[in-house]
Amino acid sequence: MLRPAGKLCVADMTVDEDELPAEVLTHPAAWSGCTAGVSALIERDLVRKLGKAGPTEIEIVDRRP
């Protein structure tokens, strides 16, 4: 729970589905290693899920390849 105007910082690994070839997205080793979206979500899905939890102003401030 955050107080009003509180801030939450999340550091997580996300994937860009447009940058991964289909053979990676569907490869069993990629799925088990969190590269193809099991643990590593697509960024927009992460933002959507965070929004469902309550925050109303979600901002991505840094991305590193």
PQR file of N, CA, C, O and H, with PARSE charges and radii, in Angstrom:
ATOM      1  N   MET A   1       0.844  -1.155   0.000 -0.4000 1.5000
ATOM      2  CA  MET A   1       0.000   0.000   0.000 -0.0000 2.0000
ATOM      3  C   MET A   1       0.899   1.231   0.000  0.5500 1.7000
ATOM      4  O   MET A   1       1.891   1.295   0.727 -0.5500 1.4000
ATOM      5  N   LEU A   2       0.542   2.180  -0.809 -0.4000 1.5000
ATOM      6  CA  LEU A   2       1.281   3.443  -0.880 -0.0000 2.0000
ATOM      7  C   LEU A   2       0.431   4.560  -0.309  0.5500 1.7000
ATOM      8  O   LEU A   2      -0.795   4.546  -0.415 -0.5500 1.4000
ATOM      9  H   LEU A   2      -0.263   2.128  -1.399  0.4000 1.0000
ATOM     10  N   ARG A   3       1.089   5.510   0.287 -0.4000 1.5000
ATOM     11  CA  ARG A   3       0.349   6.703   0.722 -0.0000 2.0000
ATOM     12  C   ARG A   3       0.005   7.526  -0.520  0.5500 1.7000
ATOM     13  O   ARG A   3       0.596   7.305  -1.577 -0.5500 1.4000
ATOM     14  H   ARG A   3       2.086   5.521   0.373  0.4000 1.0000
ATOM     15  N   PRO A   4      -0.919   8.451  -0.421 -0.5600 1.5000
ATOM     16  CA  PRO A   4      -1.234   9.297  -1.578  0.2800 2.0000
ATOM     17  C   PRO A   4       0.026   9.969  -2.115  0.5500 1.7000
ATOM     18  O   PRO A   4       0.829  10.506  -1.352 -0.5500 1.4000
ATOM     19  N   ALA A   5       0.185   9.933  -3.410 -0.4000 1.5000
ATOM     20  CA  ALA A   5       1.344  10.491  -4.116 -0.0000 2.0000
ATOM     21  C   ALA A   5       2.631   9.722  -3.818  0.5500 1.7000
ATOM     22  O   ALA A   5       3.722  10.202  -4.127 -0.5500 1.4000
ATOM     23  H   ALA A   5      -0.467   9.496  -4.029  0.4000 1.0000
ATOM     24  N   GLY A   6       2.515   8.528  -3.219 -0.4000 1.5000
ATOM     25  CA  GLY A   6       3.695   7.705  -2.977 -0.0000 2.0000
ATOM     26  C   GLY A   6       4.247   7.166  -4.285  0.5500 1.7000
ATOM     27  O   GLY A   6       3.565   7.176  -5.309 -0.5500 1.4000
ATOM     28  H   GLY A   6       1.629   8.138  -2.968  0.4000 1.0000
ATOM     29  N   LYS A   7       5.479   6.699  -4.242 -0.4000 1.5000
ATOM     30  CA  LYS A   7       6.135   6.188  -5.447 -0.0000 2.0000
ATOM     31  C   LYS A   7       6.577   4.751  -5.226  0.5500 1.7000
ATOM     32  O   LYS A   7       6.980   4.363  -4.129 -0.5500 1.4000
ATOM     33  H   LYS A   7       6.033   6.692  -3.409  0.4000 1.0000
ATOM     34  N   LEU A   8       6.492   3.983  -6.283 -0.4000 1.5000
ATOM     35  CA  LEU A   8       6.926   2.592  -6.293 -0.0000 2.0000
ATOM     36  C   LEU A   8       7.930   2.439  -7.417  0.5500 1.7000
ATOM     37  O   LEU A   8       7.680   2.874  -8.541 -0.5500 1.4000
ATOM     38  H   LEU A   8       6.164   4.298  -7.174  0.4000 1.0000
ATOM     39  N   CYS A   9       9.049   1.831  -7.123 -0.4000 1.5000
ATOM     40  CA  CYS A   9      10.064   1.593  -8.141 -0.0000 2.0000
ATOM     41  C   CYS A   9      10.130   0.090  -8.403  0.5500 1.7000
ATOM     42  O   CYS A   9      10.250  -0.711  -7.476 -0.5500 1.4000
ATOM     43  H   CYS A   9       9.251   1.477  -6.210  0.4000 1.0000
ATOM     44  N   VAL A  10      10.050  -0.273  -9.665 -0.4000 1.5000
ATOM     45  CA  VAL A  10      10.131  -1.679 -10.063 -0.0000 2.0000
ATOM     46  C   VAL A  10      11.270  -1.826 -11.052  0.5500 1.7000
ATOM     47  O   VAL A  10      11.356  -1.075 -12.023 -0.5500 1.4000
ATOM     48  H   VAL A  10       9.952   0.378 -10.418  0.4000 1.0000
ATOM     49  N   ALA A  11      12.129  -2.776 -10.812 -0.4000 1.5000
ATOM     50  CA  ALA A  11      13.193  -3.105 -11.763 -0.0000 2.0000
ATOM     51  C   ALA A  11      12.913  -4.527 -12.230  0.5500 1.7000
ATOM     52  O   ALA A  11      12.931  -5.463 -11.432 -0.5500 1.4000
ATOM     53  H   ALA A  11      12.059  -3.386 -10.023  0.4000 1.0000
ATOM     54  N   ASP A  12      12.658  -4.684 -13.502 -0.4000 1.5000
ATOM     55  CA  ASP A  12      12.313  -5.993 -14.020 -0.0000 2.0000
ATOM     56  C   ASP A  12      12.801  -6.135 -15.445  0.5500 1.7000
ATOM     57  O   ASP A  12      13.126  -5.148 -16.105 -0.5500 1.4000
ATOM     58  H   ASP A  12      12.643  -3.923 -14.151  0.4000 1.0000
ATOM     59  N   MET A  13      12.850  -7.356 -15.909 -0.4000 1.5000
ATOM     60  CA  MET A  13      13.237  -7.627 -17.275 -0.0000 2.0000
ATOM     61  C   MET A  13      11.974  -7.752 -18.116  0.5500 1.7000
ATOM     62  O   MET A  13      11.066  -8.512 -17.778 -0.5500 1.4000
ATOM     63  H   MET A  13      12.586  -8.158 -15.373  0.4000 1.0000
ATOM     64  N   THR A  14      11.921  -7.009 -19.205 -0.4000 1.5000
ATOM     65  CA  THR A  14      10.806  -7.135 -20.138 -0.0000 2.0000
ATOM     66  C   THR A  14      11.370  -7.498 -21.504  0.5500 1.7000
ATOM     67  O   THR A  14      12.570  -7.388 -21.753 -0.5500 1.4000
ATOM     68  H   THR A  14      12.659  -6.392 -19.480  0.4000 1.0000
ATOM     69  N   VAL A  15      10.484  -7.929 -22.372 -0.4000 1.5000
ATOM     70  CA  VAL A  15      10.899  -8.263 -23.732 -0.0000 2.0000
ATOM     71  C   VAL A  15      10.123  -7.412 -24.717  0.5500 1.7000
ATOM     72  O   VAL A  15       9.020  -6.952 -24.425 -0.5500 1.4000
ATOM     73  H   VAL A  15       9.509  -8.019 -22.170  0.4000 1.0000
ATOM     74  N   ASP A  16      10.703  -7.211 -25.872 -0.4000 1.5000
ATOM     75  CA  ASP A  16      10.044  -6.506 -26.955 -0.0000 2.0000
ATOM     76  C   ASP A  16       9.662  -7.559 -27.987  0.5500 1.7000
ATOM     77  O   ASP A  16      10.522  -8.088 -28.692 -0.5500 1.4000
ATOM     78  H   ASP A  16      11.600  -7.585 -26.110  0.4000 1.0000
ATOM     79  N   GLU A  17       8.385  -7.857 -28.072 -0.4000 1.5000
ATOM     80  CA  GLU A  17       7.949  -8.936 -28.958 -0.0000 2.0000
ATOM     81  C   GLU A  17       8.278  -8.670 -30.417  0.5500 1.7000
ATOM     82  O   GLU A  17       8.394  -9.609 -31.205 -0.5500 1.4000
ATOM     83  H   GLU A  17       7.687  -7.427 -27.499  0.4000 1.0000
ATOM     84  N   ASP A  18       8.431  -7.399 -30.791 -0.4000 1.5000
ATOM     85  CA  ASP A  18       8.756  -7.073 -32.174 -0.0000 2.0000
ATOM     86  C   ASP A  18      10.221  -7.339 -32.506  0.5500 1.7000
ATOM     87  O   ASP A  18      10.582  -7.451 -33.678 -0.5500 1.4000
ATOM     88  H   ASP A  18       8.336  -6.636 -30.152  0.4000 1.0000
ATOM     89  N   GLU A  19      11.062  -7.441 -31.481 -0.4000 1.5000
ATOM     90  CA  GLU A  19      12.486  -7.654 -31.715 -0.0000 2.0000
ATOM     91  C   GLU A  19      12.900  -9.112 -31.619  0.5500 1.7000
ATOM     92  O   GLU A  19      14.011  -9.469 -32.010 -0.5500 1.4000
ATOM     93  H   GLU A  19      10.768  -7.350 -30.530  0.4000 1.0000
ATOM     94  N   LEU A  20      12.018  -9.957 -31.101 -0.4000 1.5000
ATOM     95  CA  LEU A  20      12.359 -11.367 -30.971 -0.0000 2.0000
ATOM     96  C   LEU A  20      11.780 -12.157 -32.142  0.5500 1.7000
ATOM     97  O   LEU A  20      10.592 -12.040 -32.444 -0.5500 1.4000
ATOM     98  H   LEU A  20      11.116  -9.668 -30.783  0.4000 1.0000
ATOM     99  N   PRO A  21      12.611 -12.956 -32.798 -0.5600 1.5000
ATOM    100  CA  PRO A  21      12.094 -13.784 -33.892  0.2800 2.0000
ATOM    101  C   PRO A  21      11.167 -14.880 -33.354  0.5500 1.7000
ATOM    102  O   PRO A  21      11.270 -15.284 -32.196 -0.5500 1.4000
ATOM    103  N   ALA A  22      10.276 -15.343 -34.206 -0.4000 1.5000
ATOM    104  CA  ALA A  22       9.298 -16.358 -33.811 -0.0000 2.0000
ATOM    105  C   ALA A  22       9.962 -17.605 -33.237  0.5500 1.7000
ATOM    106  O   ALA A  22       9.431 -18.221 -32.313 -0.5500 1.4000
ATOM    107  H   ALA A  22      10.193 -15.014 -35.147  0.4000 1.0000
ATOM    108  N   GLU A  23      11.118 -17.979 -33.779 -0.4000 1.5000
ATOM    109  CA  GLU A  23      11.777 -19.188 -33.263 -0.0000 2.0000
ATOM    110  C   GLU A  23      12.229 -19.027 -31.814  0.5500 1.7000
ATOM    111  O   GLU A  23      12.338 -20.018 -31.092 -0.5500 1.4000
ATOM    112  H   GLU A  23      11.549 -17.478 -34.530  0.4000 1.0000
ATOM    113  N   VAL A  24      12.492 -17.805 -31.383 -0.4000 1.5000
ATOM    114  CA  VAL A  24      12.831 -17.577 -29.974 -0.0000 2.0000
ATOM    115  C   VAL A  24      11.562 -17.551 -29.142  0.5500 1.7000
ATOM    116  O   VAL A  24      11.512 -18.151 -28.068 -0.5500 1.4000
ATOM    117  H   VAL A  24      12.403 -17.000 -31.970  0.4000 1.0000
ATOM    118  N   LEU A  25      10.534 -16.861 -29.625 -0.4000 1.5000
ATOM    119  CA  LEU A  25       9.283 -16.764 -28.880 -0.0000 2.0000
ATOM    120  C   LEU A  25       8.635 -18.118 -28.642  0.5500 1.7000
ATOM    121  O   LEU A  25       7.912 -18.288 -27.660 -0.5500 1.4000
ATOM    122  H   LEU A  25      10.574 -16.373 -30.497  0.4000 1.0000
ATOM    123  N   THR A  26       8.876 -19.079 -29.518 -0.4000 1.5000
ATOM    124  CA  THR A  26       8.224 -20.388 -29.388 -0.0000 2.0000
ATOM    125  C   THR A  26       9.179 -21.491 -28.935  0.5500 1.7000
ATOM    126  O   THR A  26       8.758 -22.641 -28.803 -0.5500 1.4000
ATOM    127  H   THR A  26       9.463 -18.941 -30.316  0.4000 1.0000
ATOM    128  N   HIS A  27      10.426 -21.180 -28.698 -0.4000 1.5000
ATOM    129  CA  HIS A  27      11.403 -22.198 -28.312 -0.0000 2.0000
ATOM    130  C   HIS A  27      11.246 -22.551 -26.831  0.5500 1.7000
ATOM    131  O   HIS A  27      11.204 -21.651 -25.993 -0.5500 1.4000
ATOM    132  H   HIS A  27      10.767 -20.246 -28.805  0.4000 1.0000
ATOM    133  N   PRO A  28      11.157 -23.850 -26.488 -0.5600 1.5000
ATOM    134  CA  PRO A  28      10.966 -24.258 -25.092  0.2800 2.0000
ATOM    135  C   PRO A  28      12.047 -23.727 -24.146  0.5500 1.7000
ATOM    136  O   PRO A  28      11.741 -23.353 -23.014 -0.5500 1.4000
ATOM    137  N   ALA A  29      13.297 -23.688 -24.591 -0.4000 1.5000
ATOM    138  CA  ALA A  29      14.371 -23.192 -23.710 -0.0000 2.0000
ATOM    139  C   ALA A  29      14.194 -21.708 -23.412  0.5500 1.7000
ATOM    140  O   ALA A  29      14.513 -21.259 -22.311 -0.5500 1.4000
ATOM    141  H   ALA A  29      13.546 -23.991 -25.510  0.4000 1.0000
ATOM    142  N   ALA A  30      13.692 -20.943 -24.376 -0.4000 1.5000
ATOM    143  CA  ALA A  30      13.452 -19.524 -24.145 -0.0000 2.0000
ATOM    144  C   ALA A  30      12.337 -19.339 -23.127  0.5500 1.7000
ATOM    145  O   ALA A  30      12.421 -18.471 -22.258 -0.5500 1.4000
ATOM    146  H   ALA A  30      13.434 -21.308 -25.271  0.4000 1.0000
ATOM    147  N   TRP A  31      11.291 -20.154 -23.233 -0.4000 1.5000
ATOM    148  CA  TRP A  31      10.186 -20.054 -22.273 -0.0000 2.0000
ATOM    149  C   TRP A  31      10.654 -20.425 -20.876  0.5500 1.7000
ATOM    150  O   TRP A  31      10.306 -19.747 -19.910 -0.5500 1.4000
ATOM    151  H   TRP A  31      11.223 -20.859 -23.939  0.4000 1.0000
ATOM    152  N   SER A  32      11.428 -21.478 -20.753 -0.4000 1.5000
ATOM    153  CA  SER A  32      11.867 -21.894 -19.419 -0.0000 2.0000
ATOM    154  C   SER A  32      12.915 -20.953 -18.857  0.5500 1.7000
ATOM    155  O   SER A  32      13.113 -20.898 -17.643 -0.5500 1.4000
ATOM    156  H   SER A  32      11.711 -22.029 -21.538  0.4000 1.0000
ATOM    157  N   GLY A  33      13.588 -20.214 -19.723 -0.4000 1.5000
ATOM    158  CA  GLY A  33      14.609 -19.283 -19.266 -0.0000 2.0000
ATOM    159  C   GLY A  33      14.120 -17.858 -19.143  0.5500 1.7000
ATOM    160  O   GLY A  33      14.937 -16.950 -18.985 -0.5500 1.4000
ATOM    161  H   GLY A  33      13.428 -20.259 -20.709  0.4000 1.0000
ATOM    162  N   CYS A  34      12.828 -17.625 -19.209 -0.4000 1.5000
ATOM    163  CA  CYS A  34      12.134 -16.343 -19.032 -0.0000 2.0000
ATOM    164  C   CYS A  34      12.417 -15.331 -20.129  0.5500 1.7000
ATOM    165  O   CYS A  34      12.145 -14.145 -19.940 -0.5500 1.4000
ATOM    166  H   CYS A  34      12.164 -18.363 -19.337  0.4000 1.0000
ATOM    167  N   THR A  35      12.945 -15.748 -21.253 -0.4000 1.5000
ATOM    168  CA  THR A  35      13.229 -14.803 -22.323 -0.0000 2.0000
ATOM    169  C   THR A  35      12.001 -14.512 -23.164  0.5500 1.7000
ATOM    170  O   THR A  35      11.854 -13.395 -23.659 -0.5500 1.4000
ATOM    171  H   THR A  35      13.166 -16.711 -21.406  0.4000 1.0000
ATOM    172  N   ALA A  36      11.127 -15.467 -23.338 -0.4000 1.5000
ATOM    173  CA  ALA A  36      10.025 -15.312 -24.290 -0.0000 2.0000
ATOM    174  C   ALA A  36       8.696 -14.959 -23.649  0.5500 1.7000
ATOM    175  O   ALA A  36       7.657 -15.172 -24.274 -0.5500 1.4000
ATOM    176  H   ALA A  36      11.247 -16.375 -22.936  0.4000 1.0000
ATOM    177  N   GLY A  37       8.678 -14.444 -22.465 -0.4000 1.5000
ATOM    178  CA  GLY A  37       7.428 -13.937 -21.931 -0.0000 2.0000
ATOM    179  C   GLY A  37       6.814 -14.696 -20.776  0.5500 1.7000
ATOM    180  O   GLY A  37       5.688 -14.385 -20.386 -0.5500 1.4000
ATOM    181  H   GLY A  37       9.522 -14.271 -21.958  0.4000 1.0000
ATOM    182  N   VAL A  38       7.500 -15.683 -20.205 -0.4000 1.5000
ATOM    183  CA  VAL A  38       6.935 -16.365 -19.047 -0.0000 2.0000
ATOM    184  C   VAL A  38       7.183 -15.511 -17.814  0.5500 1.7000
ATOM    185  O   VAL A  38       6.232 -15.056 -17.179 -0.5500 1.4000
ATOM    186  H   VAL A  38       8.414 -15.937 -20.522  0.4000 1.0000
ATOM    187  N   SER A  39       8.416 -15.292 -17.474 -0.4000 1.5000
ATOM    188  CA  SER A  39       8.745 -14.400 -16.366 -0.0000 2.0000
ATOM    189  C   SER A  39       8.956 -12.989 -16.880  0.5500 1.7000
ATOM    190  O   SER A  39       8.594 -12.021 -16.210 -0.5500 1.4000
ATOM    191  H   SER A  39       9.189 -15.662 -17.990  0.4000 1.0000
ATOM    192  N   ALA A  40       9.531 -12.866 -18.045 -0.4000 1.5000
ATOM    193  CA  ALA A  40       9.758 -11.553 -18.648 -0.0000 2.0000
ATOM    194  C   ALA A  40       8.538 -11.194 -19.473  0.5500 1.7000
ATOM    195  O   ALA A  40       8.267 -11.812 -20.503 -0.5500 1.4000
ATOM    196  H   ALA A  40       9.826 -13.652 -18.589  0.4000 1.0000
ATOM    197  N   LEU A  41       7.813 -10.205 -19.021 -0.4000 1.5000
ATOM    198  CA  LEU A  41       6.611  -9.777 -19.735 -0.0000 2.0000
ATOM    199  C   LEU A  41       6.959  -8.797 -20.838  0.5500 1.7000
ATOM    200  O   LEU A  41       8.016  -8.165 -20.822 -0.5500 1.4000
ATOM    201  H   LEU A  41       8.033  -9.702 -18.185  0.4000 1.0000
ATOM    202  N   ILE A  42       6.066  -8.683 -21.782 -0.4000 1.5000
ATOM    203  CA  ILE A  42       6.153  -7.599 -22.755 -0.0000 2.0000
ATOM    204  C   ILE A  42       5.872  -6.324 -21.977  0.5500 1.7000
ATOM    205  O   ILE A  42       4.979  -6.303 -21.130 -0.5500 1.4000
ATOM    206  H   ILE A  42       5.207  -9.196 -21.795  0.4000 1.0000
ATOM    207  N   GLU A  43       6.618  -5.265 -22.248 -0.4000 1.5000
ATOM    208  CA  GLU A  43       6.528  -4.045 -21.447 -0.0000 2.0000
ATOM    209  C   GLU A  43       5.097  -3.531 -21.299  0.5500 1.7000
ATOM    210  O   GLU A  43       4.693  -3.160 -20.197 -0.5500 1.4000
ATOM    211  H   GLU A  43       7.343  -5.282 -22.936  0.4000 1.0000
ATOM    212  N   ARG A  44       4.331  -3.502 -22.373 -0.4000 1.5000
ATOM    213  CA  ARG A  44       2.962  -2.968 -22.266 -0.0000 2.0000
ATOM    214  C   ARG A  44       2.098  -3.845 -21.360  0.5500 1.7000
ATOM    215  O   ARG A  44       1.185  -3.339 -20.708 -0.5500 1.4000
ATOM    216  H   ARG A  44       4.659  -3.803 -23.268  0.4000 1.0000
ATOM    217  N   ASP A  45       2.374  -5.164 -21.310 -0.4000 1.5000
ATOM    218  CA  ASP A  45       1.638  -6.050 -20.411 -0.0000 2.0000
ATOM    219  C   ASP A  45       2.008  -5.772 -18.954  0.5500 1.7000
ATOM    220  O   ASP A  45       1.146  -5.793 -18.076 -0.5500 1.4000
ATOM    221  H   ASP A  45       3.116  -5.575 -21.840  0.4000 1.0000
ATOM    222  N   LEU A  46       3.286  -5.513 -18.703 -0.4000 1.5000
ATOM    223  CA  LEU A  46       3.716  -5.167 -17.357 -0.0000 2.0000
ATOM    224  C   LEU A  46       3.023  -3.889 -16.889  0.5500 1.7000
ATOM    225  O   LEU A  46       2.528  -3.825 -15.763 -0.5500 1.4000
ATOM    226  H   LEU A  46       3.986  -5.496 -19.417  0.4000 1.0000
ATOM    227  N   VAL A  47       2.989  -2.875 -17.749 -0.4000 1.5000
ATOM    228  CA  VAL A  47       2.340  -1.609 -17.406 -0.0000 2.0000
ATOM    229  C   VAL A  47       0.842  -1.831 -17.165  0.5500 1.7000
ATOM    230  O   VAL A  47       0.277  -1.273 -16.224 -0.5500 1.4000
ATOM    231  H   VAL A  47       3.392  -2.927 -18.663  0.4000 1.0000
ATOM    232  N   ARG A  48       0.209  -2.632 -18.000 -0.4000 1.5000
ATOM    233  CA  ARG A  48      -1.223  -2.916 -17.836 -0.0000 2.0000
ATOM    234  C   ARG A  48      -1.497  -3.623 -16.515  0.5500 1.7000
ATOM    235  O   ARG A  48      -2.446  -3.279 -15.810 -0.5500 1.4000
ATOM    236  H   ARG A  48       0.668  -3.085 -18.765  0.4000 1.0000
ATOM    237  N   LYS A  49      -0.673  -4.604 -16.177 -0.4000 1.5000
ATOM    238  CA  LYS A  49      -0.859  -5.338 -14.925 -0.0000 2.0000
ATOM    239  C   LYS A  49      -0.610  -4.441 -13.707  0.5500 1.7000
ATOM    240  O   LYS A  49      -1.331  -4.528 -12.712 -0.5500 1.4000
ATOM    241  H   LYS A  49       0.098  -4.883 -16.749  0.4000 1.0000
ATOM    242  N   LEU A  50       0.399  -3.590 -13.787 -0.4000 1.5000
ATOM    243  CA  LEU A  50       0.620  -2.646 -12.691 -0.0000 2.0000
ATOM    244  C   LEU A  50      -0.583  -1.722 -12.535  0.5500 1.7000
ATOM    245  O   LEU A  50      -1.013  -1.441 -11.416 -0.5500 1.4000
ATOM    246  H   LEU A  50       0.984  -3.520 -14.595  0.4000 1.0000
ATOM    247  N   GLY A  51      -1.128  -1.249 -13.661 -0.4000 1.5000
ATOM    248  CA  GLY A  51      -2.296  -0.375 -13.626 -0.0000 2.0000
ATOM    249  C   GLY A  51      -3.506  -1.038 -12.999  0.5500 1.7000
ATOM    250  O   GLY A  51      -4.283  -0.383 -12.303 -0.5500 1.4000
ATOM    251  H   GLY A  51      -0.778  -1.477 -14.570  0.4000 1.0000
ATOM    252  N   LYS A  52      -3.675  -2.335 -13.237 -0.4000 1.5000
ATOM    253  CA  LYS A  52      -4.791  -3.065 -12.626 -0.0000 2.0000
ATOM    254  C   LYS A  52      -4.646  -3.147 -11.112  0.5500 1.7000
ATOM    255  O   LYS A  52      -5.637  -3.299 -10.398 -0.5500 1.4000
ATOM    256  H   LYS A  52      -3.044  -2.867 -13.802  0.4000 1.0000
ATOM    257  N   ALA A  53      -3.419  -3.046 -10.625 -0.4000 1.5000
ATOM    258  CA  ALA A  53      -3.173  -3.105  -9.184 -0.0000 2.0000
ATOM    259  C   ALA A  53      -3.478  -1.780  -8.496  0.5500 1.7000
ATOM    260  O   ALA A  53      -3.530  -1.722  -7.268 -0.5500 1.4000
ATOM    261  H   ALA A  53      -2.615  -2.921 -11.205  0.4000 1.0000
ATOM    262  N   GLY A  54      -3.681  -0.712  -9.273 -0.4000 1.5000
ATOM    263  CA  GLY A  54      -4.084   0.541  -8.666 -0.0000 2.0000
ATOM    264  C   GLY A  54      -3.350   1.795  -9.079  0.5500 1.7000
ATOM    265  O   GLY A  54      -3.979   2.850  -9.154 -0.5500 1.4000
ATOM    266  H   GLY A  54      -3.639  -0.760 -10.271  0.4000 1.0000
ATOM    267  N   PRO A  55      -2.048   1.749  -9.354 -0.5600 1.5000
ATOM    268  CA  PRO A  55      -1.381   2.998  -9.731  0.2800 2.0000
ATOM    269  C   PRO A  55      -2.027   3.633 -10.965  0.5500 1.7000
ATOM    270  O   PRO A  55      -2.423   2.936 -11.899 -0.5500 1.4000
ATOM    271  N   THR A  56      -2.125   4.956 -10.954 -0.4000 1.5000
ATOM    272  CA  THR A  56      -2.773   5.645 -12.065 -0.0000 2.0000
ATOM    273  C   THR A  56      -1.782   6.365 -12.968  0.5500 1.7000
ATOM    274  O   THR A  56      -2.106   6.660 -14.118 -0.5500 1.4000
ATOM    275  H   THR A  56      -1.803   5.522 -10.195  0.4000 1.0000
ATOM    276  N   GLU A  57      -0.604   6.649 -12.483 -0.4000 1.5000
ATOM    277  CA  GLU A  57       0.411   7.327 -13.294 -0.0000 2.0000
ATOM    278  C   GLU A  57       1.647   6.450 -13.358  0.5500 1.7000
ATOM    279  O   GLU A  57       2.505   6.500 -12.477 -0.5500 1.4000
ATOM    280  H   GLU A  57      -0.341   6.408 -11.548  0.4000 1.0000
ATOM    281  N   ILE A  58       1.730   5.645 -14.413 -0.4000 1.5000
ATOM    282  CA  ILE A  58       2.854   4.724 -14.576 -0.0000 2.0000
ATOM    283  C   ILE A  58       3.781   5.286 -15.632  0.5500 1.7000
ATOM    284  O   ILE A  58       3.358   5.607 -16.742 -0.5500 1.4000
ATOM    285  H   ILE A  58       1.032   5.604 -15.128  0.4000 1.0000
ATOM    286  N   GLU A  59       5.044   5.402 -15.278 -0.4000 1.5000
ATOM    287  CA  GLU A  59       6.031   5.976 -16.180 -0.0000 2.0000
ATOM    288  C   GLU A  59       7.251   5.072 -16.255  0.5500 1.7000
ATOM    289  O   GLU A  59       7.796   4.671 -15.227 -0.5500 1.4000
ATOM    290  H   GLU A  59       5.388   5.141 -14.376  0.4000 1.0000
ATOM    291  N   ILE A  60       7.675   4.754 -17.461 -0.4000 1.5000
ATOM    292  CA  ILE A  60       8.918   4.006 -17.670 -0.0000 2.0000
ATOM    293  C   ILE A  60      10.011   5.058 -17.819  0.5500 1.7000
ATOM    294  O   ILE A  60       9.983   5.856 -18.756 -0.5500 1.4000
ATOM    295  H   ILE A  60       7.233   5.080 -18.296  0.4000 1.0000
ATOM    296  N   VAL A  61      10.967   5.063 -16.903 -0.4000 1.5000
ATOM    297  CA  VAL A  61      11.983   6.122 -16.933 -0.0000 2.0000
ATOM    298  C   VAL A  61      13.318   5.668 -17.497  0.5500 1.7000
ATOM    299  O   VAL A  61      14.163   6.506 -17.811 -0.5500 1.4000
ATOM    300  H   VAL A  61      10.990   4.416 -16.141  0.4000 1.0000
ATOM    301  N   ASP A  62      13.532   4.368 -17.633 -0.4000 1.5000
ATOM    302  CA  ASP A  62      14.818   3.899 -18.137 -0.0000 2.0000
ATOM    303  C   ASP A  62      14.642   2.538 -18.789  0.5500 1.7000
ATOM    304  O   ASP A  62      13.928   1.677 -18.275 -0.5500 1.4000
ATOM    305  H   ASP A  62      12.846   3.687 -17.378  0.4000 1.0000
ATOM    306  N   ARG A  63      15.289   2.356 -19.907 -0.4000 1.5000
ATOM    307  CA  ARG A  63      15.336   1.064 -20.585 -0.0000 2.0000
ATOM    308  C   ARG A  63      16.773   0.786 -20.959  0.5500 1.7000
ATOM    309  O   ARG A  63      17.490   1.671 -21.427 -0.5500 1.4000
ATOM    310  H   ARG A  63      15.869   3.055 -20.325  0.4000 1.0000
ATOM    311  N   ARG A  64      17.184  -0.435 -20.752 -0.4000 1.5000
ATOM    312  CA  ARG A  64      18.544  -0.815 -21.156 -0.0000 2.0000
ATOM    313  C   ARG A  64      18.469  -2.127 -21.907  0.5500 1.7000
ATOM    314  O   ARG A  64      17.867  -3.090 -21.433 -0.5500 1.4000
ATOM    315  H   ARG A  64      16.602  -1.154 -20.371  0.4000 1.0000
ATOM    316  N   PRO A  65      19.083  -2.163 -23.085 -0.5600 1.5000
ATOM    317  CA  PRO A  65      19.041  -3.411 -23.887  0.2800 2.0000
ATOM    318  C   PRO A  65      19.873  -4.521 -23.249  0.5500 1.7000
ATOM    319  O   PRO A  65      19.946  -5.625 -23.788 -0.5500 1.4000
TER
END
